[in-house]
Amino acid sequence: MKTLSNLFRNNIREYGMLIALIVIMIFFYFMTDGILLKPINITNLVLQNSYVIIMALGMLLIIVSGWIDLSVGSIAAFIGAIVGVMIVKWEWNWVLAIAIAIIVGGLIGAWQGYWVAYLKIPAFIVTLAGMLIFRGLTLVMVRGESIGPFPEGFRNISGGFIPDFFNYEGFHMTTIVVGILVSILLIIADIRTRRNQLKYGFEVTPFYFFVAKQVLLTAAVMGFCYLMASYKGIPNLLVIMFPLVVAYSFFTTQTVTGRRIYALGGNEKAARLSGVNTDKLLFLTFVNMGALAALAGTVVASRLNSSTPNAGEGFELDVIAACFIGGASASGGVGKVIGAVVGAFLVGVMNNGMSLLGVGIDWQQAIKGFVLLLAVFFDVYNKNKGS
């Protein structure tokens, strides 16, 4: 019991938010008479929160490095407008348009990152200016009207589903097979991690807890895939998001550059004295954020089937909230990719559940703000308690 107590205390951010997500889902499940967990609603939940998850991956790195980016919503809207102009007005190939859009997003991130990393202007000021600049440029691009519709291939990015190779009537068997393969890969990855920890003498969780974790994780994956298979299967967006989450998880935990970003946020001076090029590292986190905001803007345009003047409004609030609620520290140096994903789904479930209950947007904003305040208080309280 002592080992389990220490395990939970050392991972209270990660496990605490996961437990909170489960509790909130159960609450809204009963309050909505089961509508929350219906296959069609779960699919909508994934699609509606795709942009939050994509941008949260980049925002997490910026927050971990000790800064913040307020411009991501405006950048997403601006890139969506660019995509609309290229595809609809200029009739460019949509694949080429997406590639150019992501490059432009990276350049915008580089522009902002240069001001922050090399000219030492606070990121809050730079990105606040960026939020205003790119919101204004969005209005210039679309000229106050929506641009659309888009070709079918582009719409299928957010509206399409993977094909069912088994052609099983009424049930998407390919989704179940994918779920089995993903479950096996996750178990193998956890076994390898555990073996490496034992090999180098690190403390590991008790074996029975490890087995229980694998059983619960497999049940969660297969349950999710069953719900997806009962509707139309796995959305194309999930095929984009899942590799991104895996890649960023690997990057932050298994690469030297990833660990240096945490060192940058933990103690920039110490990291610089250790030989880390902190300016370049910070610059690259903003480049990455710009590219991911561009990808999110493309996804939003695909989902709406148009580029609209008010696209992206409030996105930055949901993305920042997802990171902090998921366990990122307001002072930098702490945060996990999985935590940000859990935080994004927690925000998404709250939005979806309150909408199903008929709660107005005014109260939704107030409740989300209160949850964000509690998450940051929780971080500060635990930091003060440990010091």
HELIX and SHEET records of a PDB file:
HELIX    1   1 LYS A    2  ASN A   10  1                                   9    
HELIX    2   2 ILE A   12  MET A   31  1                                  20    
HELIX    3   3 ILE A   35  LEU A   37  5                                   3    
HELIX    4   4 PRO A   39  GLN A   48  1                                  10    
HELIX    5   5 SER A   50  VAL A   64  1                                  15    
HELIX    6   6 VAL A   72  GLY A   84  1                                  13    
HELIX    7   7 VAL A   85  LYS A   89  3                                   5    
HELIX    8   8 TRP A   94  ALA A  117  1                                  24    
HELIX    9   9 ALA A  123  VAL A  142  1                                  20    
HELIX   10  10 GLU A  152  GLY A  159  1                                   8    
HELIX   11  11 MET A  173  LYS A  199  1                                  27    
HELIX   12  12 PHE A  207  ALA A  229  1                                  23    
HELIX   13  13 ASN A  236  GLN A  254  1                                  19    
HELIX   14  14 VAL A  256  GLY A  266  1                                  11    
HELIX   15  15 GLU A  268  LEU A  273  1                                   6    
HELIX   16  16 THR A  278  LEU A  304  1                                  27    
HELIX   17  17 PHE A  315  ILE A  325  1                                  11    
HELIX   18  18 VAL A  337  LEU A  356  1                                  20    
HELIX   19  19 ILE A  361  GLY A  386  1                                  26    
END                                                                             
